[in-house]
Amino acid sequence: MTPWFPVRCAGRWRLLLLVLGLWLLPGLVAAQVVVLVPGGWDRGDSFRHADFTAALNAAGYADGGRIRVVPEAPWFDRAVDPAPRQFYTVDLPSSAALPEQSRALGQMVERLVRRHPDRELILVGHSTGGVVARDWLVRRPHPAVSTLVTFSAPHAGAGWSALARSVADALADSALGLYAPFAGLQGLHRRDGLWGPDRASPDAAYLEWLNTREHPPIRYVSVVRLADPWVDAASQDMNRLPALRGRAHTLPSPGGHRLEAADGTLLAALLLPR
């Protein structure tokens, strides 16, 4: 794939990205809560397994733990930590359509705001988690949220979503469908996260709706993976969306779709005050 950026990232790309990131996002306050939103195939612990959170720990961010939605309300697995800078991972209902995941994320954010009043909130989404976070911001903008950072997010859609639906439909019509839950394939056609609320609309119609809605006036940063085999680089860039054209920052990265420890280092450089 030929990248559409004018210059390829090469050599000491990590150092360049860190310097560029600090220049793009100056002056963020020290009291921050970072909300790590996983992609549709993952749980919040995917950030931990990739050592993404270890990099945040090294930069001075405390681990606030995991949040998930139970029937009554969002549930925290740890007591409140008074540290001024910390992060949480969230577990979304991965078998639900994207707007349902968005509502669940909203419940968690509301609880976090009550748990940490007067803190700046930063939403960080990987893959479809970035679209979920943006969906919630469009539907219910919150004054506590200052920044959205996305990694490998299919903001303009992804070619693999149609393939996933075809595979899921084929499984459902065969005896293999009985074994799909054991292979992690249940709800595959919904977990791609790009179908509308009625689950009958094609992903293009849903994303067209989302990408033309008014977005709150916060910072938007797209970390675009040039070697991502699943999501085209142009689709990852929020600056190319009709509603955000000219408003988002774009940071190119030569990595693939999966999270890496270097991503946590990059995020810390973007967020730490100078």
ZAVEX-817898 format. One line per field, with one value per residue (C-alpha): residue in three letters; z, y, x; residue number from 1. Coordinates in pm, 1 decimal. Layout:
resn <- [ALA / ...]
w <- [Z / ...]
v <- [Y / ...]
u <- [X / ...]
resi <- [NUM / ...]
***
This chain:
resn <- [MET / THR / PRO / TRP / PHE / PRO / VAL / ARG / CYS / ALA / GLY / ARG / TRP / ARG / LEU / LEU / LEU / LEU / VAL / LEU / GLY / LEU / TRP / LEU / LEU / PRO / GLY / LEU / VAL / ALA / ALA / GLN / VAL / VAL / VAL / LEU / VAL / PRO / GLY / GLY / TRP / ASP / ARG / GLY / ASP / SER / PHE / ARG / HIS / ALA / ASP / PHE / THR / ALA / ALA / LEU / ASN / ALA / ALA / GLY / TYR / ALA / ASP / GLY / GLY / ARG / ILE / ARG / VAL / VAL / PRO / GLU / ALA / PRO / TRP / PHE / ASP / ARG / ALA / VAL / ASP / PRO / ALA / PRO / ARG / GLN / PHE / TYR / THR / VAL / ASP / LEU / PRO / SER / SER / ALA / ALA / LEU / PRO / GLU / GLN / SER / ARG / ALA / LEU / GLY / GLN / MET / VAL / GLU / ARG / LEU / VAL / ARG / ARG / HIS / PRO / ASP / ARG / GLU / LEU / ILE / LEU / VAL / GLY / HIS / SER / THR / GLY / GLY / VAL / VAL / ALA / ARG / ASP / TRP / LEU / VAL / ARG / ARG / PRO / HIS / PRO / ALA / VAL / SER / THR / LEU / VAL / THR / PHE / SER / ALA / PRO / HIS / ALA / GLY / ALA / GLY / TRP / SER / ALA / LEU / ALA / ARG / SER / VAL / ALA / ASP / ALA / LEU / ALA / ASP / SER / ALA / LEU / GLY / LEU / TYR / ALA / PRO / PHE / ALA / GLY / LEU / GLN / GLY / LEU / HIS / ARG / ARG / ASP / GLY / LEU / TRP / GLY / PRO / ASP / ARG / ALA / SER / PRO / ASP / ALA / ALA / TYR / LEU / GLU / TRP / LEU / ASN / THR / ARG / GLU / HIS / PRO / PRO / ILE / ARG / TYR / VAL / SER / VAL / VAL / ARG / LEU / ALA / ASP / PRO / TRP / VAL / ASP / ALA / ALA / SER / GLN / ASP / MET / ASN / ARG / LEU / PRO / ALA / LEU / ARG / GLY / ARG / ALA / HIS / THR / LEU / PRO / SER / PRO / GLY / GLY / HIS / ARG / LEU / GLU / ALA / ALA / ASP / GLY / THR / LEU / LEU / ALA / ALA / LEU / LEU / LEU / PRO / ARG]
w <- [0.0 / -89.1 / 204.3 / 128.7 / 363.3 / 182.3 / 362.3 / 493.3 / 860.7 / 874.2 / 1098.6 / 1446.7 / 1400.4 / 1768.6 / 1871.3 / 1595.3 / 1695.4 / 2060.3 / 1976.8 / 1729.5 / 1980.1 / 2251.7 / 2006.7 / 1894.0 / 2236.7 / 2478.9 / 2812.7 / 2925.2 / 3300.0 / 3537.3 / 3689.2 / 3423.4 / 3393.7 / 3079.7 / 2960.7 / 2743.5 / 2510.4 / 2337.4 / 1989.2 / 1920.0 / 1938.5 / 2268.0 / 2634.7 / 2822.6 / 2931.2 / 2572.7 / 2666.8 / 2954.4 / 2751.3 / 2494.0 / 2769.0 / 2664.1 / 3028.2 / 3150.3 / 2949.1 / 3113.0 / 3455.7 / 3375.0 / 3284.5 / 3623.6 / 3554.8 / 3824.3 / 3723.5 / 3832.8 / 3731.3 / 3509.8 / 3459.7 / 3319.5 / 3305.5 / 3520.2 / 3522.8 / 3801.2 / 3712.2 / 3604.5 / 3829.2 / 3940.5 / 4047.5 / 4268.9 / 4534.2 / 4443.2 / 4390.5 / 4480.4 / 4227.3 / 4013.0 / 3689.1 / 3626.7 / 3365.9 / 3352.0 / 3104.3 / 3011.8 / 2911.3 / 2654.4 / 2562.7 / 2259.6 / 2113.0 / 2100.8 / 1810.2 / 1818.9 / 1950.2 / 2237.5 / 2319.8 / 2304.8 / 2565.2 / 2791.3 / 2758.4 / 2847.7 / 3170.8 / 3262.3 / 3185.8 / 3395.0 / 3690.5 / 3639.6 / 3644.0 / 3976.6 / 4107.8 / 3999.7 / 3995.1 / 3844.9 / 3650.2 / 3280.4 / 3090.6 / 2788.0 / 2575.4 / 2396.5 / 2152.1 / 1969.2 / 1646.5 / 1666.6 / 2023.5 / 1867.4 / 1673.6 / 1988.5 / 2180.9 / 1900.4 / 1873.8 / 2243.4 / 2213.6 / 1925.5 / 2101.1 / 2450.4 / 2460.5 / 2811.2 / 2935.2 / 3129.1 / 2810.7 / 2652.8 / 2406.6 / 2188.1 / 2067.9 / 1836.0 / 1717.6 / 1396.2 / 1413.7 / 1105.2 / 1109.2 / 742.8 / 747.2 / 688.9 / 411.1 / 653.1 / 808.6 / 506.8 / 506.4 / 876.7 / 819.8 / 531.7 / 746.0 / 1033.9 / 807.9 / 658.6 / 1004.4 / 1122.2 / 833.8 / 897.8 / 1168.0 / 1247.9 / 1388.5 / 1700.9 / 1771.8 / 1692.3 / 2056.3 / 2157.8 / 1885.1 / 1982.2 / 1670.3 / 1827.9 / 1713.3 / 1467.6 / 1227.7 / 1507.8 / 1674.4 / 1368.8 / 1523.6 / 1199.4 / 1171.3 / 1261.0 / 1557.3 / 1373.3 / 1268.8 / 922.3 / 786.7 / 606.3 / 778.2 / 516.6 / 610.2 / 981.3 / 937.4 / 698.6 / 974.9 / 1239.6 / 1024.3 / 930.2 / 1278.9 / 1479.3 / 1700.4 / 2028.8 / 2021.7 / 2181.3 / 2066.7 / 1816.5 / 1740.9 / 1494.8 / 1522.9 / 1173.6 / 1113.9 / 764.0 / 769.9 / 905.9 / 700.8 / 823.6 / 813.2 / 532.0 / 646.3 / 501.8 / 696.8 / 1023.7 / 985.3 / 1155.3 / 973.3 / 652.0 / 792.9 / 682.7 / 1040.5 / 1150.6 / 838.7 / 940.3 / 1313.5 / 1390.5 / 1425.8 / 1238.7 / 1358.4 / 1111.9 / 1251.2 / 1062.1 / 1289.1 / 1218.3 / 1365.9 / 1708.4 / 2007.2 / 2106.3 / 2414.1 / 2206.5 / 2174.1 / 2550.0 / 2539.2 / 2257.4 / 2445.1 / 2760.9 / 2557.3 / 2408.5 / 2741.6 / 2998.8 / 3064.5 / 2990.7]
v <- [0.0 / 343.9 / 581.4 / 904.6 / 1103.6 / 1328.4 / 1168.6 / 814.8 / 770.5 / 627.9 / 609.5 / 745.0 / 765.3 / 719.0 / 1017.6 / 1229.8 / 1134.6 / 1216.1 / 1559.0 / 1628.1 / 1514.7 / 1744.6 / 2033.6 / 1956.9 / 1921.7 / 2165.1 / 2277.5 / 1989.1 / 2001.5 / 1749.8 / 1608.2 / 1360.9 / 1044.8 / 844.0 / 605.4 / 320.7 / 187.5 / -146.7 / -256.5 / -477.8 / -800.3 / -719.6 / -655.5 / -366.2 / -588.4 / -586.0 / -260.6 / -442.0 / -746.8 / -522.4 / -343.2 / -22.8 / 41.0 / -42.6 / 254.2 / 474.9 / 345.7 / 436.8 / 788.1 / 834.9 / 723.4 / 504.8 / 205.0 / 280.1 / -69.4 / -203.7 / -82.9 / -288.1 / -246.1 / -474.9 / -463.4 / -206.9 / 30.2 / 46.1 / -166.1 / -83.5 / -355.3 / -127.1 / 139.6 / 506.1 / 605.3 / 968.0 / 984.7 / 1299.7 / 1110.1 / 765.8 / 543.3 / 298.5 / 21.3 / -45.7 / -367.8 / -294.8 / -530.6 / -659.7 / -851.1 / -533.5 / -290.7 / 13.8 / 259.7 / 18.9 / 6.5 / 385.9 / 403.9 / 165.9 / 379.5 / 685.2 / 519.7 / 449.2 / 802.4 / 952.9 / 737.7 / 832.2 / 1201.4 / 1153.4 / 947.0 / 1204.8 / 1549.1 / 1835.6 / 1598.2 / 1626.2 / 1315.1 / 1179.9 / 911.0 / 671.8 / 422.5 / 135.6 / 6.5 / 22.8 / 149.7 / 480.0 / 492.5 / 400.1 / 685.7 / 932.1 / 813.6 / 886.3 / 1230.7 / 1319.7 / 1198.1 / 1327.7 / 1572.3 / 1615.1 / 1921.1 / 1703.8 / 1541.1 / 1740.0 / 1496.8 / 1194.5 / 988.1 / 692.8 / 414.5 / 222.1 / 328.7 / 265.9 / 607.2 / 584.8 / 210.0 / -101.6 / -355.9 / -648.3 / -565.8 / -699.6 / -1012.5 / -1066.0 / -1046.0 / -1297.1 / -1543.5 / -1503.5 / -1556.6 / -1867.7 / -2008.4 / -1936.8 / -2141.7 / -2442.3 / -2699.4 / -2510.8 / -2234.1 / -2446.2 / -2414.4 / -2045.2 / -1928.8 / -2157.6 / -2007.1 / -1649.0 / -1595.9 / -1525.5 / -1195.2 / -1151.1 / -952.2 / -712.0 / -692.8 / -534.3 / -229.0 / -63.9 / -139.7 / 100.5 / 88.9 / -132.4 / -377.5 / -378.8 / -63.4 / -102.5 / 36.9 / 311.3 / 462.3 / 459.4 / 611.5 / 872.5 / 976.7 / 984.4 / 1152.9 / 1444.6 / 1521.9 / 1817.2 / 1717.3 / 1891.8 / 2142.9 / 1922.1 / 1794.0 / 1506.9 / 1300.3 / 1010.2 / 771.7 / 623.3 / 285.4 / 280.4 / -98.0 / -187.7 / -484.1 / -441.3 / -69.1 / 158.4 / 448.0 / 709.8 / 562.9 / 602.8 / 979.0 / 1185.3 / 1492.9 / 1350.9 / 1324.4 / 1591.3 / 1697.7 / 1721.8 / 1835.5 / 2069.0 / 2013.7 / 1687.9 / 1611.8 / 1313.9 / 1115.2 / 850.8 / 527.2 / 234.5 / -28.6 / -275.2 / -300.9 / -442.4 / -229.5 / -203.0 / -82.4 / 210.9 / 331.3 / 383.5 / 580.0 / 793.3 / 858.6 / 962.0 / 1207.5 / 1352.8 / 1399.3 / 1491.8 / 1866.4 / 2057.9]
u <- [0.0 / 135.2 / 85.5 / -92.2 / 136.0 / 383.2 / 679.4 / 722.1 / 816.4 / 1168.5 / 1471.7 / 1412.0 / 1035.8 / 955.7 / 1164.8 / 1015.2 / 662.9 / 727.2 / 866.0 / 586.4 / 326.3 / 456.6 / 448.5 / 93.2 / -64.4 / 99.7 / -29.8 / -252.6 / -313.1 / -153.6 / -474.7 / -583.8 / -790.5 / -717.8 / -991.4 / -858.2 / -1128.5 / -1051.5 / -1146.5 / -1444.2 / -1242.2 / -1068.8 / -1128.3 / -973.1 / -684.9 / -557.4 / -381.9 / -210.4 / -114.8 / 53.8 / 254.2 / 77.6 / -15.2 / 335.6 / 460.0 / 196.3 / 303.3 / 662.5 / 547.5 / 380.8 / 23.5 / -134.2 / -345.1 / -701.5 / -814.8 / -1091.4 / -1447.8 / -1733.4 / -2108.8 / -2322.8 / -2706.1 / -2715.7 / -2431.7 / -2067.7 / -1846.9 / -1490.5 / -1250.3 / -1039.5 / -1082.9 / -1041.3 / -678.2 / -592.3 / -305.7 / -334.9 / -271.8 / -416.3 / -573.3 / -862.8 / -938.9 / -1300.5 / -1475.4 / -1744.7 / -2032.0 / -1843.9 / -2139.4 / -2352.0 / -2389.9 / -2166.8 / -2430.9 / -2504.3 / -2134.2 / -2134.8 / -2410.6 / -2218.7 / -1906.9 / -2113.6 / -2228.3 / -1868.2 / -1752.8 / -2032.9 / -1926.6 / -1563.4 / -1653.7 / -1830.1 / -1540.5 / -1280.6 / -1443.6 / -1246.9 / -1021.5 / -952.8 / -1065.8 / -882.1 / -1046.1 / -810.8 / -961.3 / -796.1 / -951.7 / -1333.8 / -1295.8 / -1195.1 / -1522.0 / -1718.2 / -1555.6 / -1625.1 / -1985.8 / -2039.4 / -1876.8 / -2109.1 / -2422.9 / -2346.4 / -2052.6 / -1915.1 / -1721.6 / -1475.3 / -1341.9 / -1059.7 / -901.0 / -971.2 / -674.7 / -733.6 / -502.3 / -584.2 / -949.6 / -1168.8 / -1335.0 / -1430.0 / -1496.0 / -1288.3 / -1301.7 / -1282.0 / -1622.2 / -1810.9 / -1594.7 / -1663.2 / -2037.9 / -2014.2 / -1819.1 / -2062.8 / -2363.1 / -2204.7 / -2134.9 / -2487.9 / -2626.9 / -2402.8 / -2339.9 / -2018.3 / -2233.5 / -2282.0 / -1911.9 / -1876.0 / -1903.1 / -1617.6 / -1399.5 / -1484.2 / -1694.6 / -2030.0 / -2174.3 / -1891.4 / -2106.2 / -2194.3 / -1854.0 / -1704.1 / -1874.0 / -1970.3 / -2341.8 / -2617.4 / -2858.6 / -3108.9 / -2831.6 / -2982.7 / -2818.1 / -2487.1 / -2180.7 / -2143.2 / -2481.7 / -2403.4 / -2057.3 / -2192.7 / -2432.7 / -2160.0 / -1897.0 / -2122.2 / -2254.4 / -2125.2 / -1830.6 / -1745.5 / -1455.5 / -1188.6 / -848.5 / -855.4 / -545.0 / -528.4 / -233.3 / -234.9 / -68.5 / 78.6 / 130.1 / -215.6 / -346.3 / -705.6 / -781.0 / -667.0 / -448.4 / -683.6 / -974.2 / -784.0 / -735.9 / -1008.3 / -880.7 / -1028.1 / -1382.1 / -1633.2 / -1708.4 / -1343.0 / -1160.2 / -880.1 / -940.3 / -758.2 / -388.0 / -244.3 / 57.1 / 182.0 / 326.9 / 484.2 / 324.1 / 46.5 / -300.9 / -214.3 / -119.1 / 246.4 / 435.2 / 564.5 / 204.0 / 186.0 / 511.0 / 373.3 / 48.6 / 235.1 / 443.5 / 126.5 / -47.8 / 215.2 / 233.1 / 549.3]
resi <- [1 / 2 / 3 / 4 / 5 / 6 / 7 / 8 / 9 / 10 / 11 / 12 / 13 / 14 / 15 / 16 / 17 / 18 / 19 / 20 / 21 / 22 / 23 / 24 / 25 / 26 / 27 / 28 / 29 / 30 / 31 / 32 / 33 / 34 / 35 / 36 / 37 / 38 / 39 / 40 / 41 / 42 / 43 / 44 / 45 / 46 / 47 / 48 / 49 / 50 / 51 / 52 / 53 / 54 / 55 / 56 / 57 / 58 / 59 / 60 / 61 / 62 / 63 / 64 / 65 / 66 / 67 / 68 / 69 / 70 / 71 / 72 / 73 / 74 / 75 / 76 / 77 / 78 / 79 / 80 / 81 / 82 / 83 / 84 / 85 / 86 / 87 / 88 / 89 / 90 / 91 / 92 / 93 / 94 / 95 / 96 / 97 / 98 / 99 / 100 / 101 / 102 / 103 / 104 / 105 / 106 / 107 / 108 / 109 / 110 / 111 / 112 / 113 / 114 / 115 / 116 / 117 / 118 / 119 / 120 / 121 / 122 / 123 / 124 / 125 / 126 / 127 / 128 / 129 / 130 / 131 / 132 / 133 / 134 / 135 / 136 / 137 / 138 / 139 / 140 / 141 / 142 / 143 / 144 / 145 / 146 / 147 / 148 / 149 / 150 / 151 / 152 / 153 / 154 / 155 / 156 / 157 / 158 / 159 / 160 / 161 / 162 / 163 / 164 / 165 / 166 / 167 / 168 / 169 / 170 / 171 / 172 / 173 / 174 / 175 / 176 / 177 / 178 / 179 / 180 / 181 / 182 / 183 / 184 / 185 / 186 / 187 / 188 / 189 / 190 / 191 / 192 / 193 / 194 / 195 / 196 / 197 / 198 / 199 / 200 / 201 / 202 / 203 / 204 / 205 / 206 / 207 / 208 / 209 / 210 / 211 / 212 / 213 / 214 / 215 / 216 / 217 / 218 / 219 / 220 / 221 / 222 / 223 / 224 / 225 / 226 / 227 / 228 / 229 / 230 / 231 / 232 / 233 / 234 / 235 / 236 / 237 / 238 / 239 / 240 / 241 / 242 / 243 / 244 / 245 / 246 / 247 / 248 / 249 / 250 / 251 / 252 / 253 / 254 / 255 / 256 / 257 / 258 / 259 / 260 / 261 / 262 / 263 / 264 / 265 / 266 / 267 / 268 / 269 / 270 / 271 / 272 / 273 / 274]
***
